[in-house]
């Protein structure tokens, strides 16, 4: 039988590395950021300049979480 500690340890292995940003946070540098919106919708992308506010993603609202990407464009 599994307990919550073991499941938490497994889930921690698959968390994305790096900082996570919420709506209203300031972008630390210019670049492209992505938001996973669930299994049935494609990810949302946004390009921000340093110091711009992170927006809310469509369909996610205040639960939006942005992650850094290495997309160069």
ZADRENKOL-534232 format. One line per field, with one value per residue: residue number from 1; residue in three letters; x, y, z of N, C-alpha, C, O in turn. Coordinates in steps of 0.2 Angstrom, whole numbers, padded with zeros to 4 digits, always signed. Layout:
N
num <- NUM,...
residuo <- ALA,...
n.xx <- X,...
n.yy <- Y,...
n.zz <- Z,...
ca.xx <- X,...
ca.yy <- Y,...
ca.zz <- Z,...
c.xx <- X,...
c.yy <- Y,...
c.zz <- Z,...
o.xx <- X,...
o.yy <- Y,...
o.zz <- Z,...
***
This chain:
73
num <- 1,2,3,4,5,6,7,8,9,10,11,12,13,14,15,16,17,18,19,20,21,22,23,24,25,26,27,28,29,30,31,32,33,34,35,36,37,38,39,40,41,42,43,44,45,46,47,48,49,50,51,52,53,54,55,56,57,58,59,60,61,62,63,64,65,66,67,68,69,70,71,72,73
residuo <- UNK,UNK,UNK,UNK,UNK,UNK,UNK,UNK,UNK,UNK,UNK,UNK,UNK,UNK,UNK,UNK,UNK,UNK,UNK,UNK,UNK,UNK,UNK,UNK,UNK,UNK,UNK,UNK,UNK,UNK,UNK,UNK,UNK,UNK,UNK,UNK,UNK,UNK,UNK,UNK,UNK,UNK,UNK,UNK,UNK,UNK,UNK,UNK,UNK,UNK,UNK,UNK,UNK,UNK,UNK,UNK,UNK,UNK,UNK,UNK,UNK,UNK,UNK,UNK,UNK,UNK,UNK,UNK,UNK,UNK,UNK,UNK,UNK
n.xx <- +0004,+0002,+0008,+0005,+0018,+0026,+0020,+0021,+0035,+0038,+0030,+0037,+0049,+0045,+0042,+0043,+0059,+0067,+0062,+0044,+0031,+0018,+0002,+0005,+0017,+0034,+0043,+0059,+0068,+0070,+0060,+0053,+0039,+0030,+0014,+0006,-0009,-0017,-0023,-0031,-0030,-0019,-0002,+0000,+0008,+0019,+0027,+0038,+0045,+0059,+0054,+0040,+0023,+0017,+0004,-0014,-0017,-0028,-0043,-0037,-0036,-0033,-0026,-0015,+0001,+0017,+0031,+0049,+0056,+0067,+0065,+0070,+0066
n.yy <- -0006,+0011,+0027,+0044,+0051,+0044,+0045,+0059,+0060,+0054,+0063,+0074,+0072,+0075,+0088,+0104,+0111,+0126,+0144,+0148,+0158,+0169,+0177,+0195,+0195,+0201,+0200,+0193,+0194,+0197,+0187,+0171,+0163,+0149,+0142,+0128,+0122,+0111,+0094,+0094,+0105,+0116,+0122,+0138,+0153,+0167,+0182,+0192,+0207,+0212,+0216,+0217,+0214,+0197,+0190,+0183,+0167,+0162,+0154,+0149,+0158,+0165,+0155,+0153,+0148,+0152,+0147,+0147,+0146,+0140,+0145,+0153,+0168
n.zz <- +0000,-0004,+0003,+0006,+0007,-0002,-0014,-0016,-0016,-0029,-0038,-0036,-0043,-0056,-0057,-0065,-0068,-0061,-0059,-0055,-0061,-0057,-0061,-0063,-0057,-0061,-0076,-0076,-0086,-0103,-0114,-0119,-0112,-0105,-0102,-0095,-0099,-0095,-0099,-0111,-0118,-0128,-0124,-0118,-0124,-0121,-0125,-0116,-0111,-0101,-0085,-0088,-0083,-0079,-0088,-0085,-0091,-0104,-0100,-0088,-0078,-0062,-0058,-0066,-0070,-0075,-0084,-0088,-0104,-0117,-0130,-0144,-0151
ca.xx <- +0000,+0006,+0006,+0006,+0025,+0029,+0017,+0024,+0042,+0037,+0028,+0043,+0054,+0043,+0040,+0048,+0064,+0067,+0056,+0038,+0029,+0011,+0000,+0006,+0025,+0038,+0048,+0066,+0072,+0066,+0060,+0047,+0037,+0025,+0009,+0003,-0016,-0021,-0021,-0035,-0028,-0012,+0001,+0000,+0015,+0019,+0034,+0038,+0052,+0061,+0050,+0033,+0019,+0014,-0004,-0017,-0018,-0035,-0046,-0034,-0037,-0029,-0022,-0010,+0008,+0022,+0038,+0054,+0058,+0073,+0063,+0074,+0063
ca.yy <- +0000,+0017,+0032,+0051,+0053,+0041,+0048,+0066,+0060,+0053,+0069,+0079,+0071,+0077,+0095,+0108,+0115,+0134,+0148,+0148,+0165,+0170,+0184,+0201,+0195,+0205,+0196,+0194,+0195,+0196,+0180,+0167,+0159,+0145,+0140,+0122,+0123,+0105,+0089,+0095,+0112,+0117,+0127,+0145,+0156,+0174,+0185,+0198,+0211,+0213,+0221,+0217,+0209,+0191,+0190,+0177,+0163,+0161,+0148,+0147,+0163,+0167,+0149,+0153,+0148,+0153,+0144,+0149,+0142,+0141,+0147,+0159,+0171
ca.zz <- +0000,-0004,+0007,+0003,+0006,-0008,-0020,-0016,-0019,-0036,-0041,-0036,-0048,-0063,-0057,-0069,-0064,-0063,-0056,-0058,-0061,-0056,-0064,-0059,-0056,-0066,-0079,-0074,-0092,-0109,-0117,-0120,-0106,-0107,-0097,-0097,-0097,-0094,-0104,-0117,-0121,-0130,-0119,-0119,-0124,-0121,-0125,-0112,-0110,-0094,-0081,-0089,-0079,-0082,-0088,-0084,-0097,-0106,-0097,-0082,-0073,-0057,-0056,-0071,-0068,-0081,-0084,-0093,-0110,-0121,-0136,-0146,-0157
c.xx <- +0004,+0004,+0008,+0013,+0028,+0027,+0020,+0031,+0042,+0035,+0033,+0048,+0052,+0041,+0045,+0053,+0064,+0061,+0050,+0035,+0021,+0009,+0002,+0014,+0028,+0042,+0055,+0070,+0068,+0066,+0053,+0045,+0031,+0020,+0006,-0004,-0020,-0020,-0025,-0034,-0021,-0009,+0000,+0007,+0014,+0026,+0034,+0045,+0053,+0057,+0043,+0030,+0017,+0007,-0007,-0018,-0026,-0037,-0043,-0035,-0032,-0024,-0016,-0003,+0013,+0029,+0043,+0055,+0064,+0072,+0067,+0070,+0062
c.yy <- +0006,+0023,+0039,+0053,+0050,+0044,+0055,+0066,+0059,+0059,+0074,+0078,+0074,+0084,+0099,+0111,+0122,+0137,+0147,+0155,+0165,+0177,+0190,+0201,+0199,+0200,+0198,+0196,+0194,+0189,+0177,+0163,+0155,+0143,+0133,+0123,+0117,+0100,+0090,+0101,+0112,+0122,+0134,+0148,+0163,+0176,+0191,+0201,+0211,+0218,+0221,+0212,+0203,+0192,+0183,+0174,+0162,+0154,+0145,+0152,+0164,+0161,+0148,+0153,+0148,+0150,+0146,+0144,+0144,+0143,+0153,+0162,+0178
c.zz <- +0000,+0001,+0004,+0002,+0000,-0014,-0021,-0019,-0026,-0040,-0041,-0041,-0055,-0063,-0062,-0065,-0066,-0059,-0059,-0056,-0061,-0060,-0060,-0057,-0062,-0069,-0078,-0080,-0098,-0112,-0118,-0114,-0108,-0100,-0099,-0094,-0096,-0100,-0111,-0120,-0123,-0125,-0122,-0119,-0124,-0121,-0121,-0112,-0103,-0090,-0082,-0085,-0083,-0082,-0086,-0091,-0098,-0103,-0091,-0076,-0068,-0055,-0062,-0068,-0074,-0079,-0089,-0098,-0113,-0128,-0138,-0152,-0156
o.xx <- +0010,-0002,+0011,+0015,+0032,+0031,+0022,+0033,+0046,+0038,+0034,+0051,+0056,+0038,+0051,+0052,+0061,+0057,+0049,+0036,+0018,+0013,+0001,+0016,+0025,+0045,+0057,+0075,+0062,+0071,+0048,+0050,+0027,+0023,+0002,-0006,-0027,-0016,-0023,-0037,-0017,-0013,-0001,+0011,+0009,+0031,+0029,+0050,+0048,+0056,+0039,+0033,+0016,+0004,-0003,-0020,-0030,-0034,-0045,-0036,-0026,-0019,-0012,-0001,+0012,+0031,+0040,+0054,+0067,+0076,+0066,+0070,+0059
o.yy <- +0006,+0023,+0039,+0056,+0053,+0045,+0057,+0070,+0061,+0061,+0078,+0083,+0075,+0087,+0097,+0114,+0124,+0134,+0146,+0158,+0161,+0181,+0189,+0206,+0199,+0196,+0204,+0199,+0191,+0186,+0181,+0160,+0157,+0143,+0133,+0124,+0117,+0102,+0088,+0102,+0110,+0126,+0135,+0146,+0166,+0173,+0195,+0197,+0211,+0224,+0224,+0208,+0203,+0194,+0179,+0177,+0161,+0149,+0140,+0150,+0164,+0161,+0143,+0156,+0143,+0150,+0148,+0138,+0149,+0142,+0158,+0159,+0182
o.zz <- +0003,+0002,-0002,-0003,-0004,-0019,-0027,-0022,-0030,-0045,-0046,-0043,-0059,-0068,-0062,-0060,-0071,-0056,-0065,-0051,-0064,-0061,-0054,-0056,-0068,-0066,-0078,-0079,-0097,-0112,-0117,-0112,-0113,-0095,-0104,-0088,-0096,-0104,-0116,-0126,-0119,-0122,-0128,-0115,-0126,-0118,-0122,-0113,-0099,-0093,-0079,-0082,-0089,-0077,-0084,-0096,-0093,-0104,-0088,-0071,-0070,-0052,-0062,-0063,-0079,-0074,-0095,-0097,-0111,-0132,-0135,-0158,-0160
***
